[in-house]
């Protein structure tokens, strides 16, 4: 992403329906194939900026701030469509490359570990040993 591109991604996510910040993060993550999960530290200040500029409005519902793109925001997004398309194309190119494969595998491992709940001490030690061994091999590859 280039500086300022994220606001277009936020507006694009909000085109489908009003959402709170976490939902927006998940929509963006899904659109970019799980490779990009924006942080709350980026999402909420950008939403505030977009609100200050009149591109989104917000309301509080069940203790959560729900954001809606305005007509002005839709026009702004339409004007910036080539920028948004370029951001998406760069993301797709990255997704199809070897670095995308690395990120997908790392996330797959994280999901696998999370999905099995509590581990026995023996399993945790064995997995930790395998990961340490793998990390050392990766360090060796990267140092050449």
C-alpha positions as CSV (number, residue, x, y, z in Angstrom):
1,X,0.0,0.0,0.0
2,X,1.0,3.5,-0.6
3,X,0.5,6.4,1.8
4,X,-3.2,7.2,2.0
5,X,-4.5,4.1,0.2
6,X,-6.0,2.6,3.3
7,X,-8.9,5.1,3.4
8,X,-10.1,3.8,0.1
9,X,-10.0,0.3,1.4
10,X,-12.1,1.3,4.4
11,X,-14.7,3.1,2.2
12,X,-14.8,0.1,-0.1
13,X,-15.5,-2.2,2.8
14,X,-18.3,0.0,4.0
15,X,-20.0,0.1,0.6
16,X,-21.8,-3.2,1.3
17,X,-23.3,-2.2,4.7
18,X,-22.8,-0.2,7.8
19,X,-20.2,-1.9,10.1
20,X,-18.2,-1.5,13.3
21,X,-14.4,-1.4,13.2
22,X,-13.7,-5.0,13.8
23,X,-16.1,-6.1,11.1
24,X,-14.4,-3.7,8.7
25,X,-11.0,-5.3,9.6
26,X,-12.4,-8.7,8.9
27,X,-13.9,-7.7,5.5
28,X,-10.6,-6.2,4.4
29,X,-8.7,-9.3,5.6
30,X,-11.0,-11.5,3.7
31,X,-10.9,-9.4,0.5
32,X,-7.1,-9.6,0.6
33,X,-7.0,-13.4,1.1
34,X,-6.1,-13.3,4.7
35,X,-2.8,-11.6,4.0
36,X,-3.6,-8.2,5.4
37,X,-5.3,-7.6,8.7
38,X,-5.4,-3.9,9.5
39,X,-4.7,-3.0,13.1
40,X,-7.2,-1.0,15.3
41,X,-4.4,1.6,15.5
42,X,-4.9,2.2,11.8
43,X,-8.6,1.6,11.4
44,X,-10.1,3.9,14.0
45,X,-8.0,7.0,13.3
46,X,-8.7,6.6,9.6
47,X,-12.4,6.2,10.3
48,X,-12.2,9.4,12.4
49,X,-10.5,11.2,9.5
50,X,-13.1,10.0,7.0
51,X,-15.8,11.1,9.4
52,X,-14.2,14.5,9.8
53,X,-14.0,14.8,6.0
54,X,-17.7,13.9,5.7
55,X,-17.1,10.5,3.9
56,X,-18.6,8.4,6.7
57,X,-21.0,8.9,9.6
58,X,-21.2,7.0,12.8
59,X,-23.8,6.1,15.4
60,X,-23.5,4.0,18.6
61,X,-25.5,0.8,18.7
62,X,-25.2,-1.8,21.5
63,X,-22.1,0.0,22.8
64,X,-20.3,-0.2,19.4
65,X,-19.7,2.6,16.9
66,X,-21.3,1.7,13.6
67,X,-19.9,3.5,10.5
68,X,-21.8,4.2,7.3
69,X,-20.4,5.6,4.1
70,X,-22.1,8.8,3.0
71,X,-23.1,9.9,-0.5
72,X,-20.1,12.2,-0.5
73,X,-17.9,9.2,0.5
74,X,-19.4,7.1,-2.4
75,X,-18.6,9.9,-4.9
76,X,-15.1,10.2,-3.4
77,X,-14.6,6.4,-3.7
78,X,-15.9,6.5,-7.3
79,X,-13.4,9.2,-8.2
80,X,-10.6,7.2,-6.6
81,X,-11.6,3.9,-8.2
82,X,-8.3,3.6,-10.2
83,X,-6.4,3.9,-7.0
84,X,-8.5,1.3,-5.2
85,X,-8.1,-1.1,-8.2
86,X,-4.3,-0.6,-8.2
87,X,-4.2,-1.4,-4.4
88,X,-6.3,-4.5,-5.0
89,X,-4.2,-5.6,-8.0
90,X,-1.0,-5.2,-6.0
91,X,-2.6,-7.3,-3.2
92,X,-3.6,-10.0,-5.7
93,X,-0.1,-10.1,-7.2
94,X,1.4,-10.5,-3.8
95,X,-1.2,-13.2,-2.9
96,X,-0.1,-15.3,-5.9
97,X,3.6,-15.0,-5.2
98,X,5.9,-17.0,-3.0
99,X,5.6,-14.5,-0.1
100,X,1.9,-14.9,-0.1
101,X,2.5,-18.7,0.3
102,X,4.7,-18.0,3.3
103,X,2.1,-15.8,5.0
104,X,-0.7,-18.4,4.3
105,X,1.4,-21.2,5.8
106,X,2.2,-19.1,8.9
107,X,-1.5,-18.3,9.4
108,X,-2.4,-21.9,8.8
109,X,0.0,-23.0,11.6
110,X,-1.5,-20.3,13.9
111,X,-5.1,-21.5,13.2
112,X,-4.0,-25.1,13.7
113,X,-2.5,-24.3,17.1
114,X,-5.5,-22.2,18.2
115,X,-8.0,-24.8,17.1
116,X,-6.7,-27.6,19.3
117,X,-7.2,-25.8,22.6
118,X,-5.0,-26.9,25.4
119,X,-2.0,-29.1,24.6
120,X,-0.4,-31.6,26.9
121,X,3.1,-30.6,28.1
122,X,4.6,-33.3,25.9
123,X,2.9,-32.1,22.8
124,X,3.7,-28.5,23.5
125,X,7.4,-29.4,24.0
126,X,7.5,-31.5,20.8
127,X,5.9,-28.7,18.7
128,X,8.2,-26.1,20.3
129,X,11.2,-28.3,19.4
130,X,10.0,-28.6,15.8
131,X,9.4,-24.8,15.5
132,X,12.8,-24.0,17.0
133,X,14.5,-26.4,14.5
134,X,12.5,-24.9,11.7
135,X,13.3,-21.3,12.8
136,X,17.1,-22.2,12.8
137,X,16.8,-23.6,9.3
138,X,14.9,-20.5,8.1
139,X,17.6,-18.2,9.7
140,X,20.3,-20.2,7.8
141,X,18.4,-19.7,4.5
142,X,17.9,-16.0,5.1
143,X,21.6,-15.4,6.1
144,X,22.9,-16.5,2.7
